[in-house]
Amino acid sequence: MATSTLLSNPHVLINAVNMSDQCTAANFSINYAQLTATSFGDVDSKYVKGTGDHSLTLSFYGSFAASETWASLNALVGTTFTVIVSPEAPATPGTYSATNPGMTLTGTFLAALPVNFSLSELTTMDIVCSGGVYSLDVS
Amino acid sequence: MYVILSERLGTVGDKFDPKDKRHAGANIDALLAGGFIGQGSTTKPSKSAKTETDTDTDTDTKD
């Protein structure tokens, strides 16, 4: 039974730029291909790890002001870069720990920058960072 | 040499080092295009020209 309330307040660095104050959701998905390794004589299915295919979905408020969301994301479309998400802001920038790891995608690709305009709602931008090398920074 | 222009990247005015762990793997072109960093000056400021000021008006024979 849960005895405390934990507020999710992750820290998002996209291309080294801190965009946490514009970000509303981050979905980090670590995936590996599941390769069948079952052979004759086996009575149960067996699998081994294949190629990693990771992704990170991020939702931002769509500010077009200087140094805000549009300025940060627009130039990244069609390019590769590094993105880091940690459970909370590191006490010292760039320094992570076992209890506050930096989930990192290096060389991830941004294919599109959809901008959502809706009546009586704040503009949002939802992006998907695809691929890249996954690592967990704990130092 | 690049200089940080936005607080989202670090302290404004500090040198941006792409080899720094915090900035590793950064797309420099995108940071330049977004105005987060700028090209720092690599040349020393030129010295001002030396000028003589004529303060001696009584004994000056040149004037």
N, CA and C atoms of all chains as a GROMACS GRO file, in nm:
protein
  606
    1MET      N    1   0.085  -0.119   0.000
    1MET     CA    2   0.000   0.000   0.000
    1MET      C    3   0.089   0.125   0.000
    2ALA      N    4   0.057   0.214  -0.088
    2ALA     CA    5   0.137   0.336  -0.096
    2ALA      C    6   0.117   0.421   0.028
    3THR      N    7   0.228   0.467   0.084
    3THR     CA    8   0.218   0.548   0.206
    3THR      C    9   0.258   0.693   0.182
    4SER      N   10   0.301   0.725   0.060
    4SER     CA   11   0.338   0.862   0.030
    4SER      C   12   0.300   0.895  -0.113
    5THR      N   13   0.291   1.023  -0.139
    5THR     CA   14   0.259   1.069  -0.274
    5THR      C   15   0.384   1.121  -0.341
    6LEU      N   16   0.417   1.067  -0.454
    6LEU     CA   17   0.536   1.110  -0.527
    6LEU      C   18   0.494   1.187  -0.650
    7LEU      N   19   0.536   1.311  -0.659
    7LEU     CA   20   0.504   1.391  -0.776
    7LEU      C   21   0.613   1.371  -0.881
    8SER      N   22   0.571   1.343  -1.001
    8SER     CA   23   0.667   1.325  -1.109
    8SER      C   24   0.715   1.461  -1.157
    9ASN      N   25   0.843   1.485  -1.145
    9ASN     CA   26   0.899   1.614  -1.184
    9ASN      C   27   1.032   1.593  -1.256
   10PRO      N   28   1.027   1.523  -1.368
   10PRO     CA   29   1.153   1.488  -1.435
   10PRO      C   30   1.223   1.609  -1.496
   11HIS      N   31   1.347   1.587  -1.530
   11HIS     CA   32   1.433   1.689  -1.589
   11HIS      C   33   1.464   1.646  -1.731
   12VAL      N   34   1.444   1.736  -1.827
   12VAL     CA   35   1.460   1.700  -1.968
   12VAL      C   36   1.565   1.790  -2.032
   13LEU      N   37   1.670   1.728  -2.080
   13LEU     CA   38   1.774   1.799  -2.157
   13LEU      C   39   1.765   1.750  -2.300
   14ILE      N   40   1.731   1.839  -2.391
   14ILE     CA   41   1.724   1.800  -2.532
   14ILE      C   42   1.829   1.881  -2.607
   15ASN      N   43   1.924   1.811  -2.662
   15ASN     CA   44   2.039   1.874  -2.727
   15ASN      C   45   2.109   1.970  -2.631
   16ALA      N   46   2.124   1.925  -2.506
   16ALA     CA   47   2.192   1.998  -2.398
   16ALA      C   48   2.111   2.116  -2.346
   17VAL      N   49   1.992   2.141  -2.403
   17VAL     CA   50   1.910   2.255  -2.361
   17VAL      C   51   1.806   2.207  -2.260
   18ASN      N   52   1.798   2.274  -2.146
   18ASN     CA   53   1.703   2.237  -2.042
   18ASN      C   54   1.563   2.286  -2.081
   19MET      N   55   1.477   2.192  -2.118
   19MET     CA   56   1.341   2.227  -2.159
   19MET      C   57   1.237   2.178  -2.058
   20SER      N   58   1.279   2.153  -1.935
   20SER     CA   59   1.190   2.096  -1.834
   20SER      C   60   1.068   2.184  -1.808
   21ASP      N   61   1.086   2.316  -1.809
   21ASP     CA   62   0.974   2.403  -1.774
   21ASP      C   63   0.870   2.417  -1.885
   22GLN      N   64   0.896   2.357  -2.000
   22GLN     CA   65   0.798   2.357  -2.109
   22GLN      C   66   0.744   2.215  -2.132
   23CYS      N   67   0.803   2.118  -2.066
   23CYS     CA   68   0.768   1.978  -2.092
   23CYS      C   69   0.657   1.932  -1.997
   24THR      N   70   0.561   1.859  -2.050
   24THR     CA   71   0.450   1.810  -1.967
   24THR      C   72   0.444   1.659  -1.961
   25ALA      N   73   0.515   1.590  -2.049
   25ALA     CA   74   0.512   1.444  -2.046
   25ALA      C   75   0.635   1.389  -2.117
   26ALA      N   76   0.689   1.283  -2.061
   26ALA     CA   77   0.804   1.216  -2.121
   26ALA      C   78   0.784   1.066  -2.108
   27ASN      N   79   0.788   0.998  -2.221
   27ASN     CA   80   0.766   0.853  -2.221
   27ASN      C   81   0.888   0.787  -2.284
   28PHE      N   82   0.976   0.736  -2.199
   28PHE     CA   83   1.101   0.675  -2.243
   28PHE      C   84   1.076   0.526  -2.262
   29SER      N   85   1.098   0.478  -2.382
   29SER     CA   86   1.071   0.338  -2.411
   29SER      C   87   1.199   0.267  -2.454
   30ILE      N   88   1.243   0.171  -2.372
   30ILE     CA   89   1.364   0.094  -2.402
   30ILE      C   90   1.320  -0.040  -2.461
   31ASN      N   91   1.350  -0.060  -2.586
   31ASN     CA   92   1.301  -0.180  -2.656
   31ASN      C   93   1.415  -0.254  -2.723
   32TYR      N   94   1.405  -0.385  -2.722
   32TYR     CA   95   1.500  -0.469  -2.796
   32TYR      C   96   1.421  -0.569  -2.878
   33ALA      N   97   1.471  -0.600  -2.994
   33ALA     CA   98   1.408  -0.703  -3.076
   33ALA      C   99   1.414  -0.836  -3.003
   34GLN      N  100   1.307  -0.910  -3.012
   34GLN     CA  101   1.296  -1.040  -2.945
   34GLN      C  102   1.320  -1.148  -3.048
   35LEU      N  103   1.438  -1.208  -3.045
   35LEU     CA  104   1.474  -1.307  -3.147
   35LEU      C  105   1.447  -1.448  -3.095
   36THR      N  106   1.378  -1.524  -3.176
   36THR     CA  107   1.348  -1.661  -3.137
   36THR      C  108   1.475  -1.746  -3.136
   37ALA      N  109   1.494  -1.819  -3.030
   37ALA     CA  110   1.609  -1.909  -3.018
   37ALA      C  111   1.564  -2.051  -2.986
   38THR      N  112   1.436  -2.076  -3.010
   38THR     CA  113   1.381  -2.209  -2.983
   38THR      C  114   1.432  -2.308  -3.087
   39SER      N  115   1.469  -2.422  -3.044
   39SER     CA  116   1.519  -2.523  -3.138
   39SER      C  117   1.448  -2.657  -3.116
   40PHE      N  118   1.475  -2.749  -3.206
   40PHE     CA  119   1.415  -2.883  -3.193
   40PHE      C  120   1.452  -2.941  -3.057
   41GLY      N  121   1.359  -3.005  -2.999
   41GLY     CA  122   1.382  -3.064  -2.868
   41GLY      C  123   1.332  -2.976  -2.754
   42ASP      N  124   1.320  -2.841  -2.783
   42ASP     CA  125   1.266  -2.752  -2.680
   42ASP      C  126   1.116  -2.772  -2.667
   43VAL      N  127   1.068  -2.761  -2.547
   43VAL     CA  128   0.924  -2.770  -2.525
   43VAL      C  129   0.867  -2.634  -2.485
   44ASP      N  130   0.955  -2.535  -2.472
   44ASP     CA  131   0.912  -2.399  -2.440
   44ASP      C  132   0.985  -2.302  -2.533
   45SER      N  133   0.924  -2.190  -2.556
   45SER     CA  134   0.986  -2.089  -2.641
   45SER      C  135   1.102  -2.023  -2.568
   46LYS      N  136   1.206  -1.994  -2.644
   46LYS     CA  137   1.322  -1.924  -2.588
   46LYS      C  138   1.354  -1.804  -2.679
   47TYR      N  139   1.404  -1.700  -2.617
   47TYR     CA  140   1.435  -1.578  -2.692
   47TYR      C  141   1.571  -1.523  -2.650
   48VAL      N  142   1.632  -1.450  -2.742
   48VAL     CA  143   1.754  -1.374  -2.710
   48VAL      C  144   1.734  -1.230  -2.754
   49LYS      N  145   1.816  -1.146  -2.696
   49LYS     CA  146   1.804  -1.003  -2.724
   49LYS      C  147   1.862  -0.969  -2.861
   50GLY      N  148   1.788  -0.891  -2.938
   50GLY     CA  149   1.835  -0.847  -3.069
   50GLY      C  150   1.869  -0.699  -3.066
   51THR      N  151   1.850  -0.635  -3.177
   51THR     CA  152   1.885  -0.494  -3.191
   51THR      C  153   1.797  -0.405  -3.105
   52GLY      N  154   1.858  -0.306  -3.044
   52GLY     CA  155   1.782  -0.209  -2.967
   52GLY      C  156   1.710  -0.112  -3.059
   53ASP      N  157   1.588  -0.077  -3.024
   53ASP     CA  158   1.511   0.021  -3.101
   53ASP      C  159   1.435   0.107  -3.001
   54HIS      N  160   1.504   0.206  -2.948
   54HIS     CA  161   1.451   0.285  -2.838
   54HIS      C  162   1.383   0.412  -2.890
   55SER      N  163   1.300   0.468  -2.805
   55SER     CA  164   1.234   0.592  -2.844
   55SER      C  165   1.196   0.672  -2.721
   56LEU      N  166   1.175   0.799  -2.743
   56LEU     CA  167   1.134   0.889  -2.635
   56LEU      C  168   1.030   0.984  -2.691
   57THR      N  169   0.913   0.982  -2.630
   57THR     CA  170   0.806   1.073  -2.670
   57THR      C  171   0.798   1.186  -2.568
   58LEU      N  172   0.802   1.308  -2.618
   58LEU     CA  173   0.799   1.426  -2.531
   58LEU      C  174   0.688   1.520  -2.572
   59SER      N  175   0.619   1.575  -2.475
   59SER     CA  176   0.515   1.675  -2.500
   59SER      C  177   0.558   1.808  -2.441
   60PHE      N  178   0.548   1.912  -2.523
   60PHE     CA  179   0.589   2.046  -2.479
   60PHE      C  180   0.476   2.145  -2.501
   61TYR      N  181   0.476   2.251  -2.420
   61TYR     CA  182   0.396   2.368  -2.455
   61TYR      C  183   0.466   2.437  -2.571
   62GLY      N  184   0.389   2.487  -2.663
   62GLY     CA  185   0.446   2.537  -2.787
   62GLY      C  186   0.477   2.685  -2.786
   63SER      N  187   0.573   2.725  -2.708
   63SER     CA  188   0.612   2.866  -2.707
   63SER      C  189   0.701   2.898  -2.827
   64PHE      N  190   0.670   3.012  -2.891
   64PHE     CA  191   0.749   3.057  -3.006
   64PHE      C  192   0.844   3.172  -2.968
   65ALA      N  193   0.853   3.200  -2.839
   65ALA     CA  194   0.943   3.307  -2.793
   65ALA      C  195   1.088   3.262  -2.808
   66ALA      N  196   1.179   3.361  -2.797
   66ALA     CA  197   1.322   3.330  -2.810
   66ALA      C  198   1.365   3.233  -2.701
   67SER      N  199   1.450   3.139  -2.739
   67SER     CA  200   1.506   3.038  -2.646
   67SER      C  201   1.400   2.948  -2.586
   68GLU      N  202   1.284   2.936  -2.652
   68GLU     CA  203   1.180   2.849  -2.599
   68GLU      C  204   1.162   2.728  -2.692
   69THR      N  205   1.046   2.668  -2.689
   69THR     CA  206   1.026   2.537  -2.752
   69THR      C  207   1.056   2.536  -2.901
   70TRP      N  208   0.997   2.631  -2.973
   70TRP     CA  209   1.016   2.631  -3.117
   70TRP      C  210   1.163   2.652  -3.154
   71ALA      N  211   1.227   2.746  -3.086
   71ALA     CA  212   1.369   2.773  -3.114
   71ALA      C  213   1.455   2.651  -3.086
   72SER      N  214   1.415   2.574  -2.986
   72SER     CA  215   1.494   2.457  -2.949
   72SER      C  216   1.472   2.340  -3.044
   73LEU      N  217   1.348   2.319  -3.085
   73LEU     CA  218   1.314   2.197  -3.160
   73LEU      C  219   1.321   2.213  -3.311
   74ASN      N  220   1.288   2.331  -3.362
   74ASN     CA  221   1.277   2.347  -3.506
   74ASN      C  222   1.406   2.311  -3.580
   75ALA      N  223   1.518   2.352  -3.525
   75ALA     CA  224   1.645   2.326  -3.593
   75ALA      C  225   1.690   2.180  -3.579
   76LEU      N  226   1.620   2.104  -3.497
   76LEU     CA  227   1.660   1.964  -3.476
   76LEU      C  228   1.590   1.867  -3.570
   77VAL      N  229   1.487   1.914  -3.639
   77VAL     CA  230   1.412   1.825  -3.727
   77VAL      C  231   1.503   1.773  -3.839
   78GLY      N  232   1.506   1.643  -3.855
   78GLY     CA  233   1.589   1.581  -3.958
   78GLY      C  234   1.733   1.563  -3.917
   79THR      N  235   1.763   1.582  -3.790
   79THR     CA  236   1.900   1.568  -3.743
   79THR      C  237   1.906   1.469  -3.626
   80THR      N  238   2.029   1.438  -3.586
   80THR     CA  239   2.050   1.355  -3.467
   80THR      C  240   2.112   1.439  -3.357
   81PHE      N  241   2.084   1.400  -3.235
   81PHE     CA  242   2.130   1.476  -3.118
   81PHE      C  243   2.119   1.385  -2.996
   82THR      N  244   2.152   1.440  -2.880
   82THR     CA  245   2.144   1.365  -2.755
   82THR      C  246   2.032   1.420  -2.668
   83VAL      N  247   1.958   1.330  -2.606
   83VAL     CA  248   1.853   1.371  -2.514
   83VAL      C  249   1.868   1.292  -2.384
   84ILE      N  250   1.851   1.362  -2.271
   84ILE     CA  251   1.865   1.300  -2.139
   84ILE      C  252   1.742   1.332  -2.055
   85VAL      N  253   1.684   1.228  -1.995
   85VAL     CA  254   1.573   1.245  -1.904
   85VAL      C  255   1.612   1.184  -1.770
   86SER      N  256   1.595   1.259  -1.663
   86SER     CA  257   1.624   1.206  -1.530
   86SER      C  258   1.502   1.229  -1.441
   87PRO      N  259   1.487   1.148  -1.336
   87PRO     CA  260   1.369   1.162  -1.249
   87PRO      C  261   1.353   1.300  -1.189
   88GLU      N  262   1.467   1.366  -1.162
   88GLU     CA  263   1.462   1.502  -1.111
   88GLU      C  264   1.587   1.575  -1.156
   89ALA      N  265   1.590   1.705  -1.139
   89ALA     CA  266   1.706   1.783  -1.181
   89ALA      C  267   1.828   1.744  -1.099
   90PRO      N  268   1.942   1.718  -1.163
   90PRO     CA  269   2.062   1.686  -1.087
   90PRO      C  270   2.109   1.807  -1.006
   91ALA      N  271   2.160   1.779  -0.885
   91ALA     CA  272   2.207   1.888  -0.800
   91ALA      C  273   2.318   1.967  -0.868
   92THR      N  274   2.409   1.895  -0.934
   92THR     CA  275   2.513   1.958  -1.014
   92THR      C  276   2.484   1.923  -1.159
   93PRO      N  277   2.472   2.023  -1.246
   93PRO     CA  278   2.440   1.994  -1.386
   93PRO      C  279   2.534   1.890  -1.447
   94GLY      N  280   2.476   1.789  -1.508
   94GLY     CA  281   2.555   1.686  -1.574
   94GLY      C  282   2.598   1.572  -1.484
   95THR      N  283   2.564   1.581  -1.354
   95THR     CA  284   2.603   1.476  -1.260
   95THR      C  285   2.481   1.399  -1.214
   96TYR      N  286   2.479   1.272  -1.246
   96TYR     CA  287   2.364   1.188  -1.212
   96TYR      C  288   2.406   1.085  -1.107
   97SER      N  289   2.312   1.004  -1.060
   97SER     CA  290   2.343   0.907  -0.956
   97SER      C  291   2.253   0.785  -0.976
   98ALA      N  292   2.275   0.685  -0.893
   98ALA     CA  293   2.195   0.563  -0.902
   98ALA      C  294   2.049   0.589  -0.870
   99THR      N  295   2.026   0.687  -0.782
   99THR     CA  296   1.887   0.718  -0.746
   99THR      C  297   1.828   0.829  -0.832
  100ASN      N  298   1.912   0.890  -0.914
  100ASN     CA  299   1.864   0.991  -1.010
  100ASN      C  300   1.941   0.973  -1.141
  101PRO      N  301   1.915   0.860  -1.208
  101PRO     CA  302   1.994   0.830  -1.328
  101PRO      C  303   1.954   0.916  -1.447
  102GLY      N  304   2.050   0.940  -1.531
  102GLY     CA  305   2.024   1.012  -1.656
  102GLY      C  306   2.000   0.912  -1.768
  103MET      N  307   1.874   0.897  -1.804
  103MET     CA  308   1.841   0.804  -1.914
  103MET      C  309   1.873   0.876  -2.044
  104THR      N  310   1.967   0.822  -2.119
  104THR     CA  311   2.026   0.894  -2.231
  104THR      C  312   2.006   0.822  -2.363
  105LEU      N  313   1.966   0.897  -2.464
  105LEU     CA  314   1.967   0.848  -2.601
  105LEU      C  315   2.066   0.934  -2.679
  106THR      N  316   2.173   0.873  -2.722
  106THR     CA  317   2.277   0.944  -2.798
  106THR      C  318   2.258   0.917  -2.947
  107GLY      N  319   2.252   1.022  -3.025
  107GLY     CA  320   2.234   1.006  -3.170
  107GLY      C  321   2.091   0.970  -3.207
  108THR      N  322   1.996   1.017  -3.127
  108THR     CA  323   1.855   0.991  -3.159
  108THR      C  324   1.810   1.085  -3.271
  109PHE      N  325   1.708   1.044  -3.344
  109PHE     CA  326   1.665   1.116  -3.465
  109PHE      C  327   1.526   1.175  -3.447
  110LEU      N  328   1.510   1.300  -3.490
  110LEU     CA  329   1.379   1.366  -3.486
  110LEU      C  330   1.329   1.382  -3.629
  111ALA      N  331   1.222   1.312  -3.660
  111ALA     CA  332   1.172   1.311  -3.798
  111ALA      C  333   1.071   1.422  -3.824
  112ALA      N  334   0.996   1.462  -3.723
  112ALA     CA  335   0.888   1.559  -3.747
  112ALA      C  336   0.866   1.644  -3.624
  113LEU      N  337   0.807   1.762  -3.647
  113LEU     CA  338   0.772   1.852  -3.537
  113LEU      C  339   0.628   1.897  -3.554
  114PRO      N  340   0.534   1.813  -3.510
  114PRO     CA  341   0.393   1.853  -3.521
  114PRO      C  342   0.358   1.959  -3.418
  115VAL      N  343   0.287   2.061  -3.464
  115VAL     CA  344   0.244   2.170  -3.376
  115VAL      C  345   0.092   2.165  -3.368
  116ASN      N  346   0.040   2.161  -3.246
  116ASN     CA  347  -0.104   2.145  -3.225
  116ASN      C  348  -0.166   2.277  -3.182
  117PHE      N  349  -0.248   2.336  -3.272
  117PHE     CA  350  -0.322   2.457  -3.240
  117PHE      C  351  -0.468   2.418  -3.216
  118SER      N  352  -0.522   2.452  -3.100
  118SER     CA  353  -0.662   2.423  -3.071
  118SER      C  354  -0.727   2.544  -3.006
  119LEU      N  355  -0.855   2.561  -3.032
  119LEU     CA  356  -0.930   2.674  -2.976
  119LEU      C  357  -0.931   2.665  -2.823
  120SER      N  358  -0.900   2.775  -2.758
  120SER     CA  359  -0.902   2.785  -2.612
  120SER      C  360  -0.808   2.689  -2.541
  121GLU      N  361  -0.704   2.650  -2.610
  121GLU     CA  362  -0.603   2.565  -2.546
  121GLU      C  363  -0.464   2.618  -2.579
  122LEU      N  364  -0.371   2.590  -2.491
  122LEU     CA  365  -0.233   2.628  -2.517
  122LEU      C  366  -0.178   2.544  -2.632
  123THR      N  367  -0.098   2.608  -2.715
  123THR     CA  368  -0.034   2.536  -2.824
  123THR      C  369   0.062   2.432  -2.767
  124THR      N  370   0.064   2.316  -2.829
  124THR     CA  371   0.155   2.210  -2.783
  124THR      C  372   0.234   2.155  -2.900
  125MET      N  373   0.346   2.095  -2.868
  125MET     CA  374   0.431   2.028  -2.966
  125MET      C  375   0.467   1.892  -2.908
  126ASP      N  376   0.432   1.787  -2.978
  126ASP     CA  377   0.461   1.650  -2.933
  126ASP      C  378   0.560   1.588  -3.030
  127ILE      N  379   0.673   1.545  -2.977
  127ILE     CA  380   0.776   1.490  -3.064
  127ILE      C  381   0.811   1.347  -3.024
  128VAL      N  382   0.866   1.275  -3.120
  128VAL     CA  383   0.914   1.140  -3.095
  128VAL      C  384   1.061   1.133  -3.137
  129CYS      N  385   1.148   1.108  -3.041
  129CYS     CA  386   1.290   1.088  -3.070
  129CYS      C  387   1.310   0.938  -3.092
  130SER      N  388   1.354   0.904  -3.212
  130SER     CA  389   1.361   0.762  -3.248
  130SER      C  390   1.506   0.716  -3.261
  131GLY      N  391   1.528   0.595  -3.212
  131GLY     CA  392   1.660   0.533  -3.226
  131GLY      C  393   1.764   0.599  -3.140
  132GLY      N  394   1.888   0.566  -3.168
  132GLY     CA  395   1.999   0.616  -3.088
  132GLY      C  396   2.046   0.510  -2.990
  133VAL      N  397   2.161   0.537  -2.934
  133VAL     CA  398   2.223   0.443  -2.839
  133VAL      C  399   2.174   0.476  -2.699
  134TYR      N  400   2.116   0.376  -2.634
  134TYR     CA  401   2.065   0.396  -2.499
  134TYR      C  402   2.175   0.370  -2.396
  135SER      N  403   2.184   0.458  -2.297
  135SER     CA  404   2.275   0.436  -2.185
  135SER      C  405   2.214   0.497  -2.060
  136LEU      N  406   2.260   0.448  -1.945
  136LEU     CA  407   2.211   0.498  -1.817
  136LEU      C  408   2.328   0.564  -1.744
  137ASP      N  409   2.320   0.695  -1.730
  137ASP     CA  410   2.428   0.771  -1.668
  137ASP      C  411   2.403   0.776  -1.517
  138VAL      N  412   2.496   0.720  -1.438
  138VAL     CA  413   2.480   0.720  -1.292
  138VAL      C  414   2.601   0.786  -1.225
  139SER      N  415   2.675   0.867  -1.300
  139SER     CA  416   2.793   0.930  -1.240
  139SER      C  417   2.798   1.079  -1.271
  140MET      N  418   3.538   2.899  -3.103
  140MET     CA  419   3.490   2.912  -2.966
  140MET      C  420   3.345   2.963  -2.966
  141TYR      N  421   3.265   2.899  -2.882
  141TYR     CA  422   3.125   2.938  -2.872
  141TYR      C  423   3.096   2.993  -2.732
  142VAL      N  424   2.998   3.083  -2.725
  142VAL     CA  425   2.959   3.144  -2.599
  142VAL      C  426   2.812   3.114  -2.574
  143ILE      N  427   2.779   3.080  -2.450
  143ILE     CA  428   2.641   3.051  -2.413
  143ILE      C  429   2.558   3.179  -2.412
  144LEU      N  430   2.443   3.175  -2.479
  144LEU     CA  431   2.357   3.293  -2.489
  144LEU      C  432   2.224   3.273  -2.418
  145SER      N  433   2.198   3.152  -2.369
  145SER     CA  434   2.070   3.125  -2.305
  145SER      C  435   2.092   3.052  -2.173
  146GLU      N  436   2.013   3.089  -2.072
  146GLU     CA  437   2.023   3.023  -1.941
  146GLU      C  438   1.981   2.876  -1.948
  147ARG      N  439   1.910   2.840  -2.052
  147ARG     CA  440   1.868   2.700  -2.065
  147ARG      C  441   1.988   2.608  -2.091
  148LEU      N  442   2.097   2.666  -2.130
  148LEU     CA  443   2.216   2.588  -2.164
  148LEU      C  444   2.322   2.599  -2.056
  149GLY      N  445   2.318   2.702  -1.976
  149GLY     CA  446   2.417   2.725  -1.872
  149GLY      C  447   2.421   2.872  -1.837
  150THR      N  448   2.533   2.914  -1.783
  150THR     CA  449   2.548   3.054  -1.745
  150THR      C  450   2.577   3.139  -1.869
  151VAL      N  451   2.494   3.238  -1.890
  151VAL     CA  452   2.510   3.326  -2.007
  151VAL      C  453   2.647   3.395  -2.002
  152GLY      N  454   2.719   3.388  -2.113
  152GLY     CA  455   2.850   3.449  -2.121
  152GLY      C  456   2.963   3.350  -2.102
  153ASP      N  457   2.931   3.234  -2.044
  153ASP     CA  458   3.035   3.132  -2.027
  153ASP      C  459   3.070   3.069  -2.161
  154LYS      N  460   3.189   3.013  -2.166
  154LYS     CA  461   3.233   2.943  -2.286
  154LYS      C  462   3.155   2.812  -2.300
  155PHE      N  463   3.109   2.784  -2.420
  155PHE     CA  464   3.039   2.657  -2.448
  155PHE      C  465   3.141   2.557  -2.500
  156ASP      N  466   3.162   2.452  -2.421
  156ASP     CA  467   3.260   2.350  -2.459
  156ASP      C  468   3.188   2.225  -2.503
  157PRO      N  469   3.191   2.192  -2.633
  157PRO     CA  470   3.121   2.073  -2.682
  157PRO      C  471   3.176   1.943  -2.621
  158LYS      N  472   3.298   1.950  -2.565
  158LYS     CA  473   3.356   1.830  -2.505
  158LYS      C  474   3.314   1.810  -2.360
  159ASP      N  475   3.253   1.913  -2.304
  159ASP     CA  476   3.203   1.902  -2.167
  159ASP      C  477   3.096   1.795  -2.161
  160LYS      N  478   3.096   1.718  -2.051
  160LYS     CA  479   2.999   1.608  -2.038
  160LYS      C  480   2.855   1.658  -2.052
  161ARG      N  481   2.829   1.778  -1.998
  161ARG     CA  482   2.692   1.831  -2.003
  161ARG      C  483   2.647   1.859  -2.146
  162HIS      N  484   2.744   1.884  -2.234
  162HIS     CA  485   2.711   1.924  -2.370
  162HIS      C  486   2.748   1.817  -2.473
  163ALA      N  487   2.787   1.701  -2.424
  163ALA     CA  488   2.834   1.595  -2.514
  163ALA      C  489   2.724   1.555  -2.613
  164GLY      N  490   2.763   1.541  -2.738
  164GLY     CA  491   2.668   1.497  -2.840
  164GLY      C  492   2.575   1.606  -2.889
  165ALA      N  493   2.601   1.728  -2.847
  165ALA     CA  494   2.511   1.838  -2.887
  165ALA      C  495   2.525   1.869  -3.035
  166ASN      N  496   2.414   1.902  -3.095
  166ASN     CA  497   2.409   1.942  -3.235
  166ASN      C  498   2.440   2.093  -3.239
  167ILE      N  499   2.563   2.127  -3.272
  167ILE     CA  500   2.608   2.267  -3.266
  167ILE      C  501   2.529   2.355  -3.362
  168ASP      N  502   2.505   2.305  -3.483
  168ASP     CA  503   2.431   2.385  -3.582
  168ASP      C  504   2.292   2.424  -3.530
  169ALA      N  505   2.227   2.328  -3.463
  169ALA     CA  506   2.093   2.356  -3.411
  169ALA      C  507   2.098   2.457  -3.298
  170LEU      N  508   2.200   2.448  -3.215
  170LEU     CA  509   2.214   2.544  -3.105
  170LEU      C  510   2.242   2.684  -3.159
  171LEU      N  511   2.320   2.694  -3.264
  171LEU     CA  512   2.347   2.824  -3.327
  171LEU      C  513   2.220   2.878  -3.390
  172ALA      N  514   2.147   2.792  -3.461
  172ALA     CA  515   2.025   2.836  -3.530
  172ALA      C  516   1.919   2.880  -3.430
  173GLY      N  517   1.913   2.815  -3.315
  173GLY     CA  518   1.814   2.850  -3.215
  173GLY      C  519   1.853   2.967  -3.128
  174GLY      N  520   1.975   3.016  -3.146
  174GLY     CA  521   2.020   3.131  -3.068
  174GLY      C  522   2.064   3.097  -2.927
  175PHE      N  523   2.094   2.970  -2.902
  175PHE     CA  524   2.135   2.930  -2.768
  175PHE      C  525   2.285   2.953  -2.745
  176ILE      N  526   2.362   2.950  -2.852
  176ILE     CA  527   2.504   2.981  -2.844
  176ILE      C  528   2.538   3.076  -2.959
  177GLY      N  529   2.651   3.142  -2.946
  177GLY     CA  530   2.698   3.230  -3.052
  177GLY      C  531   2.848   3.216  -3.068
  178GLN      N  532   2.896   3.266  -3.178
  178GLN     CA  533   3.040   3.261  -3.202
  178GLN      C  534   3.107   3.363  -3.111
  179GLY      N  535   3.206   3.317  -3.034
  179GLY     CA  536   3.282   3.407  -2.950
  179GLY      C  537   3.392   3.473  -3.029
  180SER      N  538   3.434   3.593  -2.988
  180SER     CA  539   3.542   3.662  -3.056
  180SER      C  540   3.675   3.600  -3.021
  181THR      N  541   3.759   3.574  -3.121
  181THR     CA  542   3.891   3.516  -3.097
  181THR      C  543   4.002   3.618  -3.113
  182THR      N  544   3.964   3.742  -3.147
  182THR     CA  545   4.065   3.847  -3.166
  182THR      C  546   4.066   3.940  -3.047
  183LYS      N  547   4.188   3.990  -3.013
  183LYS     CA  548   4.199   4.084  -2.902
  183LYS      C  549   4.145   4.219  -2.945
  184PRO      N  550   4.085   4.293  -2.853
  184PRO     CA  551   4.037   4.426  -2.889
  184PRO      C  552   4.154   4.517  -2.924
  185SER      N  553   4.138   4.596  -3.029
  185SER     CA  554   4.248   4.683  -3.073
  185SER      C  555   4.268   4.798  -2.975
  186LYS      N  556   4.394   4.842  -2.966
  186LYS     CA  557   4.425   4.952  -2.878
  186LYS      C  558   4.375   5.082  -2.939
  187SER      N  559   4.337   5.173  -2.851
  187SER     CA  560   4.291   5.302  -2.902
  187SER      C  561   4.411   5.383  -2.950
  188ALA      N  562   4.388   5.474  -3.043
  188ALA     CA  563   4.495   5.554  -3.101
  188ALA      C  564   4.549   5.652  -2.998
  189LYS      N  565   4.684   5.671  -3.003
  189LYS     CA  566   4.745   5.767  -2.912
  189LYS      C  567   4.725   5.908  -2.966
  190THR      N  568   4.677   5.996  -2.883
  190THR     CA  569   4.658   6.134  -2.925
  190THR      C  570   4.721   6.226  -2.823
  191GLU      N  571   4.782   6.333  -2.869
  191GLU     CA  572   4.840   6.430  -2.778
  191GLU      C  573   4.740   6.540  -2.750
  192THR      N  574   4.732   6.572  -2.622
  192THR     CA  575   4.641   6.678  -2.582
  192THR      C  576   4.721   6.802  -2.544
  193ASP      N  577   4.696   6.912  -2.610
  193ASP     CA  578   4.770   7.034  -2.585
  193ASP      C  579   4.702   7.111  -2.472
  194THR      N  580   4.763   7.101  -2.350
  194THR     CA  581   4.706   7.170  -2.235
  194THR      C  582   4.781   7.298  -2.200
  195ASP      N  583   4.902   7.314  -2.259
  195ASP     CA  584   4.985   7.430  -2.227
  195ASP      C  585   4.956   7.541  -2.328
  196THR      N  586   4.873   7.635  -2.289
  196THR     CA  587   4.832   7.740  -2.383
  196THR      C  588   4.916   7.866  -2.373
  197ASP      N  589   4.984   7.887  -2.256
  197ASP     CA  590   5.059   8.011  -2.236
  197ASP      C  591   5.195   8.010  -2.305
  198THR      N  592   5.269   7.902  -2.292
  198THR     CA  593   5.406   7.897  -2.343
  198THR      C  594   5.417   7.824  -2.475
  199ASP      N  595   5.310   7.786  -2.527
  199ASP     CA  596   5.314   7.709  -2.651
  199ASP      C  597   5.340   7.800  -2.769
  200THR      N  598   5.449   7.771  -2.839
  200THR     CA  599   5.486   7.855  -2.954
  200THR      C  600   5.434   7.800  -3.085
  201LYS      N  601   5.386   7.677  -3.078
  201LYS     CA  602   5.338   7.616  -3.202
  201LYS      C  603   5.204   7.673  -3.245
  202ASP      N  604   5.122   7.710  -3.145
  202ASP     CA  605   4.988   7.755  -3.179
  202ASP      C  606   4.987   7.897  -3.234
   0.00000   0.00000   0.00000
